[in-house]
Amino acid sequence: MGFYQRVGAIVPSFIVRAFKKEMDYIGWEIQELSVVGFIFLFGAVLSIAISANLQIFFSLPIIATFPLIFLGFAGSIYYWLNTIAESRGKFVDKLLPDVLQLISSNMKSGLTTERALLASARPEFGVFSDELKLASGKVLAGERIEGALTDITTRIKSPLLERTMWLVVQGIRSGGEVADLLSQLADDLREENALKEETKAEVSMYIMLIFFGAAIGAPVLFSISSYIVGVLNVQTSQLSMNPEQLKEITQKSSITRIIGIPEISITEEFATMYALIALGVTCLFSSLIMGTINSGKEKDGIRYIPIVGIIAVALFFIIRIILVQVLGSLKMLGM
């Protein structure tokens, strides 16, 4: 057993199984313990180095930053593998109706099932072409066709393909006309894909509204409000008012008689920091909502987080710079 395999053997088995499943989906033929061991060992070393620098330059405790950085690194690798696997599955989903129709035509022309699978393995079908060749070879080697078709779903991450293969296997077991079944499935899948595209077109407006609110609307409001806090702080600090004047003002107003004139304790720096934190939370959840609306999965919105975040933060500081240049004289009023 190699060094990385020994490290991977320490990792909990459910984590190793999760990585192995994604590796099977993308076609990696590497020993899963070696991959997991390398990821966790490299992630631990990288996390220690980054945490040490954060403690030296920003006085952040290693005990708090190390687990966050380590989990973020390992999670990013797993998300990357998952994204590749799902992209392969989506590619298969798009061409699945054409593949089924081609297999059906080959079977109707007189080819046996295994020969029809092999003849349908066109180069333009990509990864699915390799799976059809492998399934055909298994059938020729004596394996039952039901098992060969079901085995395809273990290497391609596609719920649609899994349901389709289940229906085909059930049709074969029941003794039905497989060619007609494949042709009907191809037509149904084309209708389903058309409905999905129509749904995406209808919800695109909602995605644009959420993107506009998170990447443009929120930064504008937060930048203006944080600047106003700074202006009010400067102006109120320049007020020279003796106790008799303050008492006279408070007696004239019913509101100030009740609550008085409190001292402003919110600084411009605090308002800016609060705005950036709120902006980050807004971008995070807005991206997840966009992913949910677009594909029904929250994790698909993770790809939007860097785009929305960069635009929002950049716009926030650009507007603040413009406000300082154009309205900077407001802070000087009352001097």
Number of C-alpha atoms within 10 A of each C-alpha: 8 10 12 18 17 13 18 23 17 12 14 9 12 9 13 18 14 13 20 19 18 24 22 17 23 21 12 12 9 11 11 22 25 18 19 24 22 17 18 19 16 15 20 18 13 16 22 19 13 16 24 18 14 16 14 12 8 10 11 14 13 19 11 10 17 22 15 13 18 22 15 14 19 17 12 12 15 17 16 13 18 20 17 16 22 18 16 20 23 18 15 22 18 13 17 21 22 18 23 23 21 22 26 24 18 20 21 14 11 10 15 12 18 20 18 21 26 21 18 23 22 15 10 9 18 14 18 24 20 15 22 24 19 19 25 23 17 17 20 13 9 8 13 12 18 18 13 19 22 19 16 19 21 14 22 25 25 21 13 16 19 18 13 20 19 16 15 21 19 14 16 15 11 10 9 12 10 21 21 15 17 25 19 15 19 22 14 13 20 16 13 12 14 12 12 14 11 11 14 15 11 11 13 13 11 13 20 12 13 17 21 14 17 25 25 17 16 20 26 19 13 21 23 14 17 20 23 17 19 18 21 17 17 19 16 12 12 14 10 8 9 8 8 8 11 12 14 10 14 16 14 10 11 10 11 14 13 10 9 15 12 7 8 11 8 12 15 19 13 14 19 21 12 14 21 19 12 15 20 19 14 18 28 19 16 23 28 20 21 26 20 16 19 20 14 12 13 16 17 19 21 18 13 18 16 13 14 21 20 14 15 27 20 12 19 25 16 15 18 20 15 11 15 14 10 10 13 14 10 14 18 12 11 12 8
